[in-house]
Amino acid sequence: TQSTWVTKDTNIEATNAWDDIDTCCPKHRETNTKELLKTINDTMPRISCDIPAEDFLEKYVRKREPVILVNCSKEWIAQTNWSLEKLLNEKGGKLHWRSDFESENSSFKKFENVEDLSGKLLNEIIDNNGTIRIFDPIGRRKHTFKRRNGTQLETDKMYLFSEYSKPGPVPRDYYELSGLLTDYQWIIISHKDTGTELHTDPEYTSPWNTVLSGHKWWVLMPPEVLPDAFLCDEKCSQIRKMISMSIPGLLMSCRSSGEESGTAPR
């Protein structure tokens, strides 16, 4: 409800709607994807990527209505060419990727605090039954400036930009229109049961995302809800916040307590 008589001097006494959410995140068990999908009430509308850009702007963007565009990537090289094996073996496995990993093999422990790992090392972790999550900033601005200065970094993957494109209905990038380079481009490659914490994207951005393979479970919050209410409590959680590998555990935990108290994330 909305009250028109509320002023800055009005005192409101109420309980916190998030108090019943258990943020002590458990160590998540392996997910049965097929069974999990049966429990999700997915009401998100899907529309064709052939929708005219102006219609998409008026019906969805300006009204801030969430929607999934389908078949936008069918002509992309990335759709058929990108795989975990192929990307990690690019340039003989010498490219470096912003990565997190979990492994019971003690020989990899010394790399736990290293942000950028080579494709060759990540393959070794995988071969030893490790779990990886790559959340790599492709970094158009960073690597363009380095190239202009005659330097090509081992994190430079600018060739990937030629293998995908902005979906037709998505509005023009105002940074691009202004002639400003940004580093707001990422590629995510990960194993099952990995994820990221709830977060707010960078200011002055309205990102679009494409899933090329596998499943990505989105949890969208109303704009007035801050992500902090749903972050794992480091003092009692069984997962490492830095990696957030077991974020499904938090989602299921919040979901259970939320359903009981009427505050389930939608």
PAMAR-238978 format. One record per residue (C-alpha): residue in three letters; x, y, z; residue number from 1. Coordinates in nm, 4 decimals. Example, Ala and Ser with C-alpha at 12.3 -4.5 7.8 and 13.67 -1.06 7.14 Angstrom:
! residues 2
<pt type="Ala" px="1.2300" py="-0.4500" pz="0.7800" seq="1"/>
<pt type="Ser" px="1.3670" py="-0.1060" pz="0.7140" seq="2"/>
END
This chain:
! residues 266
<pt type="Thr" px="0.0000" py="0.0000" pz="0.0000" seq="1"/>
<pt type="Gln" px="0.1056" py="0.3626" pz="-0.0495" seq="2"/>
<pt type="Ser" px="0.0268" py="0.6428" pz="0.1938" seq="3"/>
<pt type="Thr" px="0.0237" py="0.9987" pz="0.0618" seq="4"/>
<pt type="Trp" px="0.0418" py="1.1548" pz="0.4100" seq="5"/>
<pt type="Val" px="0.3835" py="1.0090" pz="0.4999" seq="6"/>
<pt type="Thr" px="0.6542" py="1.2754" pz="0.5415" seq="7"/>
<pt type="Lys" px="1.0232" py="1.2705" pz="0.6336" seq="8"/>
<pt type="Asp" px="0.9223" py="1.3216" pz="0.9978" seq="9"/>
<pt type="Thr" px="0.6869" py="1.0224" pz="1.0075" seq="10"/>
<pt type="Asn" px="0.7966" py="0.7321" pz="1.2318" seq="11"/>
<pt type="Ile" px="0.7010" py="0.3865" pz="1.1094" seq="12"/>
<pt type="Glu" px="0.7302" py="0.0829" pz="1.3320" seq="13"/>
<pt type="Ala" px="0.7355" py="-0.2524" pz="1.1525" seq="14"/>
<pt type="Thr" px="0.9156" py="-0.5833" pz="1.1514" seq="15"/>
<pt type="Asn" px="1.1867" py="-0.6540" pz="0.8969" seq="16"/>
<pt type="Ala" px="1.0460" py="-0.8749" pz="0.6205" seq="17"/>
<pt type="Trp" px="1.3870" py="-1.0392" pz="0.5773" seq="18"/>
<pt type="Asp" px="1.4424" py="-1.1427" pz="0.9408" seq="19"/>
<pt type="Asp" px="1.3295" py="-1.5011" pz="0.8806" seq="20"/>
<pt type="Ile" px="1.5697" py="-1.5673" pz="0.5941" seq="21"/>
<pt type="Asp" px="1.8455" py="-1.8085" pz="0.6903" seq="22"/>
<pt type="Thr" px="2.1724" py="-1.6714" pz="0.5521" seq="23"/>
<pt type="Cys" px="2.3854" py="-1.9508" pz="0.7007" seq="24"/>
<pt type="Cys" px="2.4567" py="-2.1101" pz="0.3659" seq="25"/>
<pt type="Pro" px="2.4964" py="-2.4885" pz="0.3650" seq="26"/>
<pt type="Lys" px="2.7484" py="-2.6803" pz="0.1603" seq="27"/>
<pt type="His" px="2.5326" py="-2.7479" pz="-0.1406" seq="28"/>
<pt type="Arg" px="2.4759" py="-3.1040" pz="-0.2533" seq="29"/>
<pt type="Glu" px="2.4990" py="-3.1898" pz="-0.6202" seq="30"/>
<pt type="Thr" px="2.1952" py="-3.0593" pz="-0.8035" seq="31"/>
<pt type="Asn" px="1.9617" py="-3.2873" pz="-0.9944" seq="32"/>
<pt type="Thr" px="1.8864" py="-3.0403" pz="-1.2720" seq="33"/>
<pt type="Lys" px="1.5833" py="-3.2221" pz="-1.4111" seq="34"/>
<pt type="Glu" px="1.4190" py="-3.2467" pz="-1.0678" seq="35"/>
<pt type="Leu" px="1.5068" py="-2.8879" pz="-0.9805" seq="36"/>
<pt type="Leu" px="1.3502" py="-2.7561" pz="-1.3006" seq="37"/>
<pt type="Lys" px="1.0227" py="-2.9239" pz="-1.2038" seq="38"/>
<pt type="Thr" px="1.0055" py="-2.7151" pz="-0.8852" seq="39"/>
<pt type="Ile" px="1.0622" py="-2.3756" pz="-1.0475" seq="40"/>
<pt type="Asn" px="0.7524" py="-2.1779" pz="-1.1386" seq="41"/>
<pt type="Asp" px="0.8966" py="-2.0182" pz="-1.4514" seq="42"/>
<pt type="Thr" px="0.6473" py="-1.7577" pz="-1.5736" seq="43"/>
<pt type="Met" px="0.8994" py="-1.5415" pz="-1.7570" seq="44"/>
<pt type="Pro" px="0.7645" py="-1.4569" pz="-2.1055" seq="45"/>
<pt type="Arg" px="0.9655" py="-1.5563" pz="-2.4132" seq="46"/>
<pt type="Ile" px="0.9497" py="-1.3576" pz="-2.7336" seq="47"/>
<pt type="Ser" px="1.1136" py="-1.3927" pz="-3.0733" seq="48"/>
<pt type="Cys" px="1.4355" py="-1.2058" pz="-3.1447" seq="49"/>
<pt type="Asp" px="1.2619" py="-1.0922" pz="-3.4646" seq="50"/>
<pt type="Ile" px="1.0547" py="-0.8360" pz="-3.2699" seq="51"/>
<pt type="Pro" px="1.1095" py="-0.4869" pz="-3.4160" seq="52"/>
<pt type="Ala" px="1.3497" py="-0.2784" pz="-3.2094" seq="53"/>
<pt type="Glu" px="1.0944" py="0.0001" pz="-3.1564" seq="54"/>
<pt type="Asp" px="0.8318" py="-0.2466" pz="-3.0320" seq="55"/>
<pt type="Phe" px="1.0820" py="-0.3998" pz="-2.7919" seq="56"/>
<pt type="Leu" px="1.1775" py="-0.0542" pz="-2.6667" seq="57"/>
<pt type="Glu" px="0.8175" py="0.0532" pz="-2.6049" seq="58"/>
<pt type="Lys" px="0.6767" py="-0.2735" pz="-2.4658" seq="59"/>
<pt type="Tyr" px="0.9667" py="-0.3903" pz="-2.2515" seq="60"/>
<pt type="Val" px="1.2620" py="-0.1536" pz="-2.2082" seq="61"/>
<pt type="Arg" px="1.0750" py="0.1656" pz="-2.1217" seq="62"/>
<pt type="Lys" px="0.8263" py="-0.0234" pz="-1.9052" seq="63"/>
<pt type="Arg" px="1.1114" py="-0.2163" pz="-1.7363" seq="64"/>
<pt type="Glu" px="0.9364" py="-0.5450" pz="-1.8067" seq="65"/>
<pt type="Pro" px="1.1604" py="-0.8562" pz="-1.7824" seq="66"/>
<pt type="Val" px="1.1523" py="-1.0846" pz="-2.0841" seq="67"/>
<pt type="Ile" px="1.3675" py="-1.3460" pz="-2.2591" seq="68"/>
<pt type="Leu" px="1.4502" py="-1.3089" pz="-2.6278" seq="69"/>
<pt type="Val" px="1.4918" py="-1.6432" pz="-2.8047" seq="70"/>
<pt type="Asn" px="1.7009" py="-1.7456" pz="-3.1077" seq="71"/>
<pt type="Cys" px="1.9172" py="-1.4323" pz="-3.1011" seq="72"/>
<pt type="Ser" px="2.2409" py="-1.6298" pz="-3.1204" seq="73"/>
<pt type="Lys" px="2.1545" py="-1.8801" pz="-3.3921" seq="74"/>
<pt type="Glu" px="2.3803" py="-1.7067" pz="-3.6474" seq="75"/>
<pt type="Trp" px="2.6676" py="-1.6399" pz="-3.4101" seq="76"/>
<pt type="Ile" px="3.0005" py="-1.8163" pz="-3.4485" seq="77"/>
<pt type="Ala" px="3.0002" py="-1.8359" pz="-3.0690" seq="78"/>
<pt type="Gln" px="2.6886" py="-2.0528" pz="-3.0694" seq="79"/>
<pt type="Thr" px="2.8661" py="-2.3385" pz="-3.2433" seq="80"/>
<pt type="Asn" px="3.2303" py="-2.2553" pz="-3.1773" seq="81"/>
<pt type="Trp" px="3.2509" py="-2.1813" pz="-2.8053" seq="82"/>
<pt type="Ser" px="3.3027" py="-2.4725" pz="-2.5694" seq="83"/>
<pt type="Leu" px="3.4949" py="-2.5126" pz="-2.2463" seq="84"/>
<pt type="Glu" px="3.7547" py="-2.7350" pz="-2.4113" seq="85"/>
<pt type="Lys" px="3.8092" py="-2.5127" pz="-2.7133" seq="86"/>
<pt type="Leu" px="3.8323" py="-2.1839" pz="-2.5227" seq="87"/>
<pt type="Leu" px="4.0740" py="-2.3149" pz="-2.2602" seq="88"/>
<pt type="Asn" px="4.3003" py="-2.4541" pz="-2.5328" seq="89"/>
<pt type="Glu" px="4.3163" py="-2.1302" pz="-2.7335" seq="90"/>
<pt type="Lys" px="4.6768" py="-2.0271" pz="-2.8059" seq="91"/>
<pt type="Gly" px="4.8010" py="-2.3551" pz="-2.6658" seq="92"/>
<pt type="Gly" px="4.6365" py="-2.2962" pz="-2.3274" seq="93"/>
<pt type="Lys" px="4.8445" py="-1.9818" pz="-2.2646" seq="94"/>
<pt type="Leu" px="4.5526" py="-1.7376" pz="-2.2447" seq="95"/>
<pt type="His" px="4.4692" py="-1.6391" pz="-1.8868" seq="96"/>
<pt type="Trp" px="4.1149" py="-1.6365" pz="-1.7476" seq="97"/>
<pt type="Arg" px="3.9673" py="-1.4697" pz="-1.4367" seq="98"/>
<pt type="Ser" px="3.8734" py="-1.7828" pz="-1.2442" seq="99"/>
<pt type="Asp" px="3.7718" py="-1.9430" pz="-0.9168" seq="100"/>
<pt type="Phe" px="3.8083" py="-2.3138" pz="-0.8486" seq="101"/>
<pt type="Glu" px="3.7648" py="-2.5856" pz="-0.5891" seq="102"/>
<pt type="Ser" px="3.9851" py="-2.8919" pz="-0.5756" seq="103"/>
<pt type="Glu" px="4.0766" py="-3.1522" pz="-0.3169" seq="104"/>
<pt type="Asn" px="4.4167" py="-3.1872" pz="-0.4809" seq="105"/>
<pt type="Ser" px="4.6623" py="-3.0042" pz="-0.2511" seq="106"/>
<pt type="Ser" px="4.8987" py="-2.9297" pz="-0.5396" seq="107"/>
<pt type="Phe" px="4.6608" py="-2.6561" pz="-0.6605" seq="108"/>
<pt type="Lys" px="4.6282" py="-2.4841" pz="-0.3225" seq="109"/>
<pt type="Lys" px="4.9020" py="-2.2328" pz="-0.4033" seq="110"/>
<pt type="Phe" px="4.6858" py="-2.0945" pz="-0.6867" seq="111"/>
<pt type="Glu" px="4.3747" py="-2.0280" pz="-0.4731" seq="112"/>
<pt type="Asn" px="4.4445" py="-1.6546" pz="-0.4396" seq="113"/>
<pt type="Val" px="4.5577" py="-1.6038" pz="-0.7996" seq="114"/>
<pt type="Glu" px="4.2921" py="-1.4172" pz="-1.0005" seq="115"/>
<pt type="Asp" px="4.3977" py="-1.5041" pz="-1.3563" seq="116"/>
<pt type="Leu" px="4.4810" py="-1.8648" pz="-1.4370" seq="117"/>
<pt type="Ser" px="4.6041" py="-2.0097" pz="-1.7666" seq="118"/>
<pt type="Gly" px="4.3838" py="-2.2358" pz="-1.9736" seq="119"/>
<pt type="Lys" px="4.6460" py="-2.5076" pz="-1.9343" seq="120"/>
<pt type="Leu" px="4.6280" py="-2.4922" pz="-1.5529" seq="121"/>
<pt type="Leu" px="4.2476" py="-2.4851" pz="-1.5549" seq="122"/>
<pt type="Asn" px="4.2510" py="-2.7992" pz="-1.7721" seq="123"/>
<pt type="Glu" px="4.4772" py="-2.9674" pz="-1.5172" seq="124"/>
<pt type="Ile" px="4.2355" py="-2.8768" pz="-1.2376" seq="125"/>
<pt type="Ile" px="3.9469" py="-3.0223" pz="-1.4373" seq="126"/>
<pt type="Asp" px="4.1439" py="-3.3398" pz="-1.5129" seq="127"/>
<pt type="Asn" px="4.1928" py="-3.3821" pz="-1.1355" seq="128"/>
<pt type="Asn" px="3.8155" py="-3.3672" pz="-1.0697" seq="129"/>
<pt type="Gly" px="3.8214" py="-2.9991" pz="-0.9741" seq="130"/>
<pt type="Thr" px="3.5367" py="-2.7537" pz="-1.0249" seq="131"/>
<pt type="Ile" px="3.5978" py="-2.4230" pz="-1.2007" seq="132"/>
<pt type="Arg" px="3.4052" py="-2.1027" pz="-1.2545" seq="133"/>
<pt type="Ile" px="3.5352" py="-1.8517" pz="-1.5094" seq="134"/>
<pt type="Phe" px="3.3936" py="-1.4995" pz="-1.4876" seq="135"/>
<pt type="Asp" px="3.6275" py="-1.3238" pz="-1.7260" seq="136"/>
<pt type="Pro" px="3.6199" py="-0.9533" pz="-1.8158" seq="137"/>
<pt type="Ile" px="3.6970" py="-0.9452" pz="-2.1876" seq="138"/>
<pt type="Gly" px="3.7833" py="-0.5788" pz="-2.1355" seq="139"/>
<pt type="Arg" px="3.7545" py="-0.3871" pz="-2.4638" seq="140"/>
<pt type="Arg" px="3.8866" py="-0.0622" pz="-2.3135" seq="141"/>
<pt type="Lys" px="4.1725" py="-0.2158" pz="-2.1169" seq="142"/>
<pt type="His" px="4.3090" py="-0.4267" pz="-2.3987" seq="143"/>
<pt type="Thr" px="4.2556" py="-0.1635" pz="-2.6701" seq="144"/>
<pt type="Phe" px="4.4694" py="0.0848" pz="-2.4770" seq="145"/>
<pt type="Lys" px="4.7355" py="-0.1799" pz="-2.4130" seq="146"/>
<pt type="Arg" px="4.7497" py="-0.2654" pz="-2.7825" seq="147"/>
<pt type="Arg" px="4.7854" py="0.1032" pz="-2.8721" seq="148"/>
<pt type="Asn" px="5.0901" py="0.1114" pz="-2.6468" seq="149"/>
<pt type="Gly" px="5.2347" py="-0.1923" pz="-2.8208" seq="150"/>
<pt type="Thr" px="5.1453" py="-0.4463" pz="-2.5510" seq="151"/>
<pt type="Gln" px="4.9287" py="-0.7544" pz="-2.5857" seq="152"/>
<pt type="Leu" px="4.8427" py="-0.9086" pz="-2.2505" seq="153"/>
<pt type="Glu" px="4.7983" py="-1.2782" pz="-2.1834" seq="154"/>
<pt type="Thr" px="4.4378" py="-1.1917" pz="-2.0862" seq="155"/>
<pt type="Asp" px="4.3652" py="-1.0366" pz="-2.4300" seq="156"/>
<pt type="Lys" px="4.0703" py="-1.2156" pz="-2.5929" seq="157"/>
<pt type="Met" px="3.9495" py="-0.9338" pz="-2.8157" seq="158"/>
<pt type="Tyr" px="3.8998" py="-1.1788" pz="-3.1017" seq="159"/>
<pt type="Leu" px="3.5860" py="-1.2976" pz="-2.9245" seq="160"/>
<pt type="Phe" px="3.4071" py="-0.9746" pz="-3.0158" seq="161"/>
<pt type="Ser" px="3.3955" py="-1.0855" pz="-3.3795" seq="162"/>
<pt type="Glu" px="3.2120" py="-1.4064" pz="-3.2863" seq="163"/>
<pt type="Tyr" px="2.8949" py="-1.2554" pz="-3.1380" seq="164"/>
<pt type="Ser" px="2.6895" py="-0.9380" pz="-3.1768" seq="165"/>
<pt type="Lys" px="2.4268" py="-0.7337" pz="-2.9976" seq="166"/>
<pt type="Pro" px="2.0756" py="-0.8780" pz="-3.0528" seq="167"/>
<pt type="Gly" px="1.8782" py="-0.6657" pz="-3.2983" seq="168"/>
<pt type="Pro" px="1.5983" py="-0.5583" pz="-3.0600" seq="169"/>
<pt type="Val" px="1.8383" py="-0.4394" pz="-2.7888" seq="170"/>
<pt type="Pro" px="1.8787" py="-0.0577" pz="-2.8007" seq="171"/>
<pt type="Arg" px="2.2041" py="0.1036" pz="-2.9051" seq="172"/>
<pt type="Asp" px="2.4815" py="0.1303" pz="-2.6495" seq="173"/>
<pt type="Tyr" px="2.5019" py="0.4953" pz="-2.5378" seq="174"/>
<pt type="Tyr" px="2.8653" py="0.4510" pz="-2.4403" seq="175"/>
<pt type="Glu" px="2.9360" py="0.3385" pz="-2.7944" seq="176"/>
<pt type="Leu" px="2.7339" py="0.6257" pz="-2.9396" seq="177"/>
<pt type="Ser" px="2.9389" py="0.8650" pz="-2.7278" seq="178"/>
<pt type="Gly" px="3.2640" py="0.7149" pz="-2.8518" seq="179"/>
<pt type="Leu" px="3.3539" py="0.5818" pz="-2.5069" seq="180"/>
<pt type="Leu" px="3.5230" py="0.2452" pz="-2.4679" seq="181"/>
<pt type="Thr" px="3.4214" py="0.0397" pz="-2.1625" seq="182"/>
<pt type="Asp" px="3.5192" py="-0.2848" pz="-1.9948" seq="183"/>
<pt type="Tyr" px="3.1552" py="-0.3904" pz="-1.9491" seq="184"/>
<pt type="Gln" px="3.1885" py="-0.7187" pz="-2.1385" seq="185"/>
<pt type="Trp" px="3.2202" py="-1.0567" pz="-1.9685" seq="186"/>
<pt type="Ile" px="3.2244" py="-1.4246" pz="-2.0573" seq="187"/>
<pt type="Ile" px="3.1147" py="-1.6851" pz="-1.8032" seq="188"/>
<pt type="Ile" px="3.2172" py="-2.0496" pz="-1.8377" seq="189"/>
<pt type="Ser" px="3.1506" py="-2.2772" pz="-1.5452" seq="190"/>
<pt type="His" px="3.0783" py="-2.6218" pz="-1.4178" seq="191"/>
<pt type="Lys" px="2.7498" py="-2.7380" pz="-1.2734" seq="192"/>
<pt type="Asp" px="2.6493" py="-2.6061" pz="-0.9281" seq="193"/>
<pt type="Thr" px="2.8401" py="-2.2806" pz="-0.9559" seq="194"/>
<pt type="Gly" px="2.7115" py="-1.9265" pz="-0.9554" seq="195"/>
<pt type="Thr" px="2.7490" py="-1.5704" pz="-0.8328" seq="196"/>
<pt type="Glu" px="2.6063" py="-1.3910" pz="-0.5343" seq="197"/>
<pt type="Leu" px="2.3074" py="-1.1638" pz="-0.5784" seq="198"/>
<pt type="His" px="2.4405" py="-0.8299" pz="-0.6936" seq="199"/>
<pt type="Thr" px="2.3608" py="-0.5015" pz="-0.8633" seq="200"/>
<pt type="Asp" px="2.5186" py="-0.4440" pz="-1.2049" seq="201"/>
<pt type="Pro" px="2.7466" py="-0.1413" pz="-1.2638" seq="202"/>
<pt type="Glu" px="2.5833" py="0.2009" pz="-1.2480" seq="203"/>
<pt type="Tyr" px="2.4534" py="0.3534" pz="-1.5703" seq="204"/>
<pt type="Thr" px="2.4305" py="0.0155" pz="-1.7394" seq="205"/>
<pt type="Ser" px="2.1462" py="-0.2052" pz="-1.8550" seq="206"/>
<pt type="Pro" px="2.3170" py="-0.5326" pz="-1.9499" seq="207"/>
<pt type="Trp" px="2.1915" py="-0.8060" pz="-2.1777" seq="208"/>
<pt type="Asn" px="2.3009" py="-1.1681" pz="-2.1329" seq="209"/>
<pt type="Thr" px="2.2941" py="-1.4741" pz="-2.3561" seq="210"/>
<pt type="Val" px="2.3059" py="-1.8394" pz="-2.2481" seq="211"/>
<pt type="Leu" px="2.4767" py="-2.0415" pz="-2.5217" seq="212"/>
<pt type="Ser" px="2.4518" py="-2.3804" pz="-2.3485" seq="213"/>
<pt type="Gly" px="2.3464" py="-2.5337" pz="-2.0198" seq="214"/>
<pt type="His" px="2.1148" py="-2.3713" pz="-1.7658" seq="215"/>
<pt type="Lys" px="2.1357" py="-2.0398" pz="-1.5810" seq="216"/>
<pt type="Trp" px="1.8961" py="-1.9859" pz="-1.2916" seq="217"/>
<pt type="Trp" px="1.8036" py="-1.6192" pz="-1.2533" seq="218"/>
<pt type="Val" px="1.6621" py="-1.4726" pz="-0.9337" seq="219"/>
<pt type="Leu" px="1.5309" py="-1.1208" pz="-0.9922" seq="220"/>
<pt type="Met" px="1.4560" py="-0.8864" pz="-0.7046" seq="221"/>
<pt type="Pro" px="1.2317" py="-0.5783" pz="-0.7033" seq="222"/>
<pt type="Pro" px="1.4395" py="-0.2583" pz="-0.7369" seq="223"/>
<pt type="Glu" px="1.3720" py="-0.1582" pz="-0.3753" seq="224"/>
<pt type="Val" px="1.5280" py="-0.4817" pz="-0.2395" seq="225"/>
<pt type="Leu" px="1.9011" py="-0.4621" pz="-0.1733" seq="226"/>
<pt type="Pro" px="2.1053" py="-0.7797" pz="-0.2432" seq="227"/>
<pt type="Asp" px="2.2765" py="-0.7602" pz="0.0978" seq="228"/>
<pt type="Ala" px="1.9736" py="-0.9174" pz="0.2679" seq="229"/>
<pt type="Phe" px="2.0416" py="-1.2421" pz="0.0806" seq="230"/>
<pt type="Leu" px="2.4194" py="-1.2727" pz="0.1035" seq="231"/>
<pt type="Cys" px="2.5791" py="-1.5617" pz="0.2916" seq="232"/>
<pt type="Asp" px="2.6871" py="-1.4922" pz="0.6492" seq="233"/>
<pt type="Glu" px="3.0592" py="-1.5759" pz="0.6535" seq="234"/>
<pt type="Lys" px="3.0509" py="-1.6560" pz="1.0266" seq="235"/>
<pt type="Cys" px="2.8174" py="-1.9548" pz="0.9934" seq="236"/>
<pt type="Ser" px="2.8253" py="-2.0556" pz="0.6255" seq="237"/>
<pt type="Gln" px="2.9951" py="-2.3658" pz="0.4935" seq="238"/>
<pt type="Ile" px="3.1062" py="-2.2088" pz="0.1674" seq="239"/>
<pt type="Arg" px="3.3729" py="-1.9545" pz="0.0792" seq="240"/>
<pt type="Lys" px="3.2206" py="-1.6197" pz="-0.0086" seq="241"/>
<pt type="Met" px="3.5040" py="-1.5428" pz="-0.2493" seq="242"/>
<pt type="Ile" px="3.4054" py="-1.8292" pz="-0.4759" seq="243"/>
<pt type="Ser" px="3.0282" py="-1.8426" pz="-0.4245" seq="244"/>
<pt type="Met" px="3.0462" py="-2.1885" pz="-0.5806" seq="245"/>
<pt type="Ser" px="2.7503" py="-2.3137" pz="-0.3810" seq="246"/>
<pt type="Ile" px="2.5123" py="-2.0243" pz="-0.4331" seq="247"/>
<pt type="Pro" px="2.2296" py="-2.2711" pz="-0.5184" seq="248"/>
<pt type="Gly" px="2.2507" py="-2.3682" pz="-0.1517" seq="249"/>
<pt type="Leu" px="2.1659" py="-2.0130" pz="-0.0477" seq="250"/>
<pt type="Leu" px="1.8878" py="-1.9860" pz="-0.3043" seq="251"/>
<pt type="Met" px="1.7273" py="-2.3073" pz="-0.1830" seq="252"/>
<pt type="Ser" px="1.7762" py="-2.2023" pz="0.1797" seq="253"/>
<pt type="Cys" px="1.6183" py="-1.8614" pz="0.1225" seq="254"/>
<pt type="Arg" px="1.3454" py="-2.0238" pz="-0.0813" seq="255"/>
<pt type="Ser" px="1.2513" py="-2.2634" pz="0.1982" seq="256"/>
<pt type="Ser" px="1.2462" py="-2.0020" pz="0.4729" seq="257"/>
<pt type="Gly" px="1.0822" py="-1.7499" pz="0.2413" seq="258"/>
<pt type="Glu" px="0.8003" py="-1.9841" pz="0.1516" seq="259"/>
<pt type="Glu" px="0.7262" py="-2.0311" pz="0.5198" seq="260"/>
<pt type="Ser" px="0.7237" py="-1.6601" pz="0.5953" seq="261"/>
<pt type="Gly" px="0.5757" py="-1.5366" pz="0.2690" seq="262"/>
<pt type="Thr" px="0.8910" py="-1.3670" pz="0.1411" seq="263"/>
<pt type="Ala" px="1.0078" py="-1.6099" pz="-0.1238" seq="264"/>
<pt type="Pro" px="1.2321" py="-1.4444" pz="-0.3867" seq="265"/>
<pt type="Arg" px="1.0588" py="-1.4294" pz="-0.7218" seq="266"/>
END
